[in-house]
Amino acid sequence: MSSYFTDLAQQYIDGEWRPGTGSWEIIDFNPYDGEKLAAITIATVDEIDQAYRAAARAQKEWAEAGPFARRAVLEKALRLLEEREQELTEVIIAELGGTHVKAGFELHLAKEFLREAASLTMRPEDRLIPSPDPGKENRLYRLPVGVVGVISPFNFPFLLSLKSVAPALALGNAVVLKPHQDTPVAGGSAIAKLFEDAGLPAGLLNVVITDIAEIGDAFLAHPVPKVISFTGSDKIGRHVATVCAQHFKRAVLELGGNSALVVLDDADIDYAVDAAVFSRYVHQGQVCMAANRVLVDRSIADTFTAKFVAKVKSLKAGDPRDPQTVIGPVINASQAESISGTVEQALAEGATALVRGTTSGNLVEPSVLTDIPADSGLLRQEVFGPVAFLIPFDGEEEAVRLVNDTPYGLSGAVHTGDVDRGIRFAQRIDTGMFHVNDGTVHDEPLVPFGGEKNSGVGRLNGETTLDAFTTLKWISVQRGRSGFPF
């Protein structure tokens, strides 16, 4: 693992590992014990330009190489990922405080998405479309967009970088990746090394480790990229969308959520408890799909609450290197402070703490709150940490109203003994994804992933990835002679 932080804590531009030329460094810390993992001199606007220019130079030859050549590289990357899984597990634990369970979950999905990306190379098809004009032939070509800029988050950095990088490359594009400052290796360098060793030609994947304070909007506004794929908060996503619109770029935005897990009166309570605890507390609640709100029919609320509280109290918080740990640290001190502030605000507004975890450094223990006032803004915002809001409701109509009473619309779940009832309930919820008798946290390589409302624009995975990272070109051929009015 150590080689990842000593050897790869650099910029990767046009096939070369080199330091940035900025005047300051990003310090990569272990969020659990504060160990300094690496110091990375940041990339400047000039290096952003170099990365994009390198990508533009390399892309045309990569597109012309054809799908079989691209598939071979992606298949090699998958084999290398399988070989390096233990090392990458250690990177995820060290750099972002992920537990063994979380690292396994992330890397399992990463392998599935690489398999899908290898398959995606063969998916684009050209079409012949009929014309009402005699002798005319319409050809529709699906082509790479060219260069894609990818901005990834800190919570699932390896997976969420790969989710855009791999299919973009598979479809004949080049990529410039900017990982989050808190996860530059897991979200950037480790992926560049994977593809470099898999034989990806120089220039096709570039990683720039930098900060907005240094580069401003240069990554977004640069004339080379035609698509920006951003995963992060809706606040930053709004800015990304604005800049992209000003420069006529396509923006694919995977943003925040405020998901609800709903327990109807006929649910399997024990199973619903397990699903709810996982959906709220996986990776310390730092998941866009996490169940911020757990809504329970009042007729079963007492039984559910007792079991939910007991299970939450049993979750072990501590060192993520311990395989028994369920709750590791949050990513940084700012996040820890924000989560503690959320709990304090809820209590000041009149909420009751059924479980009130303590905060020590970046380790934030789980909390469970109820009696949150119906008009509290906390119920309508994303809480990126291990805090659950338990909310009783009276009947399905109220449940639907409460679930939809948020500016977000990413994921959610409902538990019921009647699957058809669950499907009817799911159809009434304003989200991009919803799950019946399961958790709220799911991602699969073939199923469109994305949200409604403030949770994003566009979809990734499966066939929808074609729309994200390719463009359509119409070429017509007149084999006869057209008639013209003058």
Beta strands, then each sheet from edge to edge (+ up, - down):
strand 1: 11-13
strand 2: 16-18
strand 3: 25-29
strand 4: 36-41
strand 5: 127-129
strand 6: 136-144
strand 7: 147-151
strand 8: 174-178
strand 9: 205-207
strand 10: 227-231
strand 11: 250-254
strand 12: 259-263
strand 13: 291-297
strand 14: 352-355
strand 15: 359-360
strand 16: 363-364
strand 17: 367-370
strand 18: 387-393
strand 19: 408-409
strand 20: 412-415
strand 21: 435-436
strand 22: 452-453
strand 23: 456-457
strand 24: 470-478
sheet 1: 1+ 2-
sheet 2: 3+ 4-
sheet 3: 5+ 6- 24+
sheet 4: 9+ 8+ 7+ 10+ 11+ 23-
sheet 5: 14+ 17- 18- 13- 12- 20- 21-
sheet 6: 15+ 16-
sheet 7: 19+ 22-
end
